[in-house]
Every structure is written in C-alpha cells, then in structure tokens.
Amino acid sequence: MDPAKYKNATVRRSHTYHYYHSPALAGKPTLFFIHGFPSTSFDWSRQVAHFEPLGYGILVPDCLGYGGTSKPTDWAEFRHKLLADDLVDLIDAECLSDVVGIGHDWGSAVLSALAHHHQARFRAFVWLVVGYTPPSTQPFDLDAVCAMLKQTAGSEFMGYWKLMVAPHGPKLMEEKMDSFVQLVYPTDPGLWVENLCPTGALERWLTDDRQPGRATWMSEEEYKRIRNALLAGGMASPVSYYAVFVNNGNLADHEAIPEDAWYIRKPVLCFWAPRGGSPGKGTMAKYAPHAKIIDLDVGHWPQMEATEEVNREFERWLLELPAITTETA
C-alpha cells in the first residue's frame, strides 16, 4: 500500500483517522475495508493490491485505537454507533456515494452498526468470518456467557476476553508481543481451542512466552509490519473494543434502533470460516436471507489465508451487483 495515498481526517467528535484512499474509476464502487483486532489497515493490503488496479475505489482506515489513528483509552469512546458515525465522516470527507462496506472480526461488528444506523449510505455489505450481528437489547454478562457456552458447546470460546479487559492485560501483551501475534495469527487454528478460548489460557500462553513460529501464510515482512504496528501503538486502546461490550456500552444505542433497521436490505456476501470462529448461520438467515454465503476451510484470517479465493469470489460477486437505482440508493 503506497504510503503517499494515506491521508488524515478529523471526524466530528475530534478524533483523527489515518486512512488509505484511492479514487474509483467511473462506474466502479469504492470498497470500504474495516479491520478488526488486533490489526491495522495493512491487513487488507492483499485486497488493495488486487482491486485497486481493477479501478475500484479503495478506502481503508486504521480504525480507532490503531496505527496512525487516535488512541483513546476510555472504552465509552468505542460505542459502535460512535465508530459508525466516524466512518461515515470519512466517506463524507472523500465525497463518496457508491460504497461497499467490508468488515472482519470487530470490524464486522462495526459494519453491522453501519447497517443499523447508515444502511442507505451503502450499496452492499460483506462480512468475513464474523457475520452480521443484530442489536442486543439484553445486558451482557461475560462470566454467564462463558459458563453457558461451556455447558452447551463444550468450550467457553470467549474466555480470553477476561484478559482483554483486565488492567494488566495490555502490558502483558506488549511485553510478549511475539508470543501474542503467533497465537492470534496462527498457522494452526486448532491452537485456539486450548490456548485462547478457555479462561486463563491466553495469560498462561503469554506468561510462558510460547512462540510456535510465524504463520506459513504470512510473509516475514507482513509479520514484522503487524508486530511492530501493535508495539508502536500499544494495546491499551485496542482492548477497548472488548471493554465497551463487557461494560454494556452499546446497550442504550441498541435499544433505540427500530426493529425495522435490524434487517439488511442491500446485497450481502459472507465468507464463513468455522475453523476461524465463525458463529452459526442462523442470524444471517433471519436478517439477510438473500445473502450469498461462501464457506472456507481456513482459520480466522481468510483475507490472508485464502487470498486468491477470497479476491476471486469477491470480484465475481461485485460484478453481479445490481446497478444503483433510486430504489436502491
């Protein structure tokens, strides 16, 4: 990604966003890529390299807490509605009107918020691994959820969240960054079953400084870029994506969303990766029954683990999108 194509913009609530932008050729939409945890805009570099030469517009921010973007540590700054409003400010800063939103991991949750609050601003939506999530109007209790998942599914799945919201969590991840990156971006997704999902497992992994090695689907340069960006920015701000959820920071905003806005009426593509933690498909079937779903036999990072397949299927789907009309705009 050409450093010269990065810009900075200040959103309405005064945070500064650092983002990559390449204008679209006539007749092409802009692809708005939203990364998750623990990432930066760089995680989409393989998609940018594929779609930019084809004339698609590209908009890829370092999301709040990462890279060159502001890094608040108050979890209330990470309410999903506020993040969605920030990203619409970036769309407005570039005067874009034909936009396809693409989200991965926590970026998928933010993309869901964009669908709730600004669906009319998008031509279509793409979710990777983590699918569309409707508003939650019930308080979230992490301990109760982990206990329920362990009883019903045999694994807590979200046990690692407890370290994310622990006061010592960010410092431990920074001190053991190589160990952290090699688990979060694993060659073998099966490592997560025993070393990420159970309560206390991630802390034990980091304390022992386990380093199984760089993922085979990641180059040495990519590994260093990801590792160094996280070290430079620190982890105190990124963990806020977990803290706002655990502290029910989205609850009031979700309660205010009319039920009609829970449904996705624009075209939807979803890349499903059960080995990478994709939840069940029932939610997508209910709220976006028209969605095209593509199953991938990879882990949590299909944009890197299955780059050619993701780019090929995404490009094919883009070419099949209906033209914009007054009804779909």
Secondary structure, DSSP 8 states (H G I E B T S, - for coil): --GGGEEEEE-TTS-EEEEEEE---TT--EEEEE--TT--GGGGHHHHHHHGGGT-EEEEE--TTSTTS-----GGGG-HHHHHHHHHHHHHHTT--SEEEEEETHHHHHHHHHHHHHGGG-SEEEEESS-------S---HHHHHHHHHHHHSS-S-TTHHHHTSTTHHHHHHHTHHHHHHHHS-SSTTHHHHHTSSTTHHHHHHHTT------TTS-HHHHHHHHHHHHHH-STTTTHHHHHHHTTTTHHHHHTS-GGGGS--S-EEEEE-GGGT---SHHHHHH-TT-EEEE-SS-S-HHHHTHHHHHHHHHHHHHTS----TTT-
